[in-house]
Amino acid sequence: MMFIGVVLLILILYIGFHGSSNHSDSFHKKRTSEDILNERYANGEIDDDTYLRMKKNIRNPRGD
């Protein structure tokens, strides 16, 4: 009976670690300021003019 418990524990640990390693890149991806801006625009938090102005500032912060 104890042998079955140990095998199940090992199986659960294996699936847990193996499954989480496949998604680690997408989970830890850092969001850029443009990603956040796009998200805010999509959620309706900012209007068209604000979106375009901020996007221009993100891409060219010094105004060159």
C-alpha positions in Angstrom: 0.0 0.0 0.0 2.8 2.4 0.9 4.5 1.6 -2.5 1.5 2.8 -4.4 1.5 6.1 -2.4 5.2 6.7 -3.2 4.6 6.0 -6.9 1.6 8.4 -7.0 3.6 11.1 -5.2 6.5 10.7 -7.7 4.0 10.8 -10.6 2.3 13.9 -9.3 5.6 15.7 -8.8 6.8 14.7 -12.3 3.6 16.0 -13.9 3.7 19.2 -11.9 7.3 20.0 -12.8 7.1 18.8 -16.4 3.9 20.7 -17.1 5.1 24.0 -15.6 8.4 24.0 -17.5 6.5 24.1 -20.8 4.8 27.4 -19.9 7.6 29.1 -18.1 8.7 31.3 -21.1 5.2 32.7 -21.6 4.5 33.1 -17.9 7.7 35.0 -17.2 7.6 37.2 -20.3 8.0 40.8 -19.3 5.3 43.1 -20.6 6.6 46.1 -22.5 5.2 49.6 -22.1 3.6 49.2 -25.6 1.9 46.0 -24.4 0.4 47.9 -21.5 -0.6 50.8 -23.7 -2.3 48.5 -26.1 -4.1 46.7 -23.2 -5.3 50.1 -21.8 -6.6 51.1 -25.2 -8.4 47.8 -25.8 -10.0 48.1 -22.3 -11.3 51.5 -23.2 -9.3 53.3 -20.5 -7.8 55.8 -23.0 -9.2 57.4 -26.2 -7.8 57.4 -29.7 -5.9 60.6 -29.5 -4.2 59.7 -26.2 -3.3 56.3 -27.5 -1.7 57.6 -30.6 0.2 60.3 -28.7 1.5 57.9 -26.1 2.4 55.3 -28.7 4.4 58.0 -30.5 6.2 58.9 -27.3 7.0 55.3 -26.5 8.6 54.7 -29.9 10.4 58.0 -29.9 10.8 59.4 -26.3 13.1 62.3 -27.2 10.9 63.6 -30.0 13.7 63.3 -32.6 
